């Protein structure tokens, strides 16, 4: 089974537009949106949700008011200032400040603190016009997005195995943090979509260092290359120095925005840059 992850060193480079087009061109691959903090692929592919599952990660402390003796031990020991004085002198725990370390649970003399699993969001299995899609929605202020990314990828591969599909195409999160690492590990290849700017070069260097660390073959595509041809050449030179393969270029095209508004992939429209994305797909060994 082959798994392609489309990533970028920063947000807004156009990776979701490229991924959606690849989903159309792949002709039946299992799709996966690993950007669980801000999932955009469903906005283009208009999925019909078939399954939804709760996602729990870590634990959350909560003080039972009827058991609390207001001794204040939990407030003294909490390093995150999550314990607050409530009405009637009873202590409460702010769930947004609680890190789930469990100190209050361990040392409460009245055993008044419960320690349940923390609800962090949902993940979904959907059907789209391009094939099945596994995606997720992380809760507001929730953590452990890397764990949720790993779950989404695992379910996408499981679904591909059940349906006899040999390709998985993933829309990755931006940056180089934990969610990106969880997206990359074990992938067949990564396509980095970047821009011809100074920050684009900097972010490309960082993300290619990450792919090299995990020994993931990397391809690079420069989006909106015609806005700064000179910088485009500099970006491609940096990519080659880092050991990546320059896959191609995508011109600036207002048709991309029109495709998004119509909830279509770029290659489903007559936008001129659809030809560029098609060439990327044809040049990709996937």
Secondary structure, 3 states (H helix, E strand, C coil): CEEEEEEECCCCCCHHHHHHHHHHHHCCCEEEECCCCCCCHHHHHCCEEEEEEEEEEEEEEEECCCCCCCCCHHHHHCCCCCEEECHHHCEEECCCCCCCCCHHHHHCCCCCEEEEEEEEEEEEEEEECCEEEEEEEECCCCCCHHHHHHHHHHHHHHHHHHHCCCEEEEEEEECCCHHHHHHHCCCCEEEEEEECCHHHHHHHHHHHHHHHHCCCEEEEEEECHHHCHHHHHHHHHHHHHCCCEEEEEECCCCHHHHHHHCCCCHHHCCCCHHHHHHHHHHHCCC
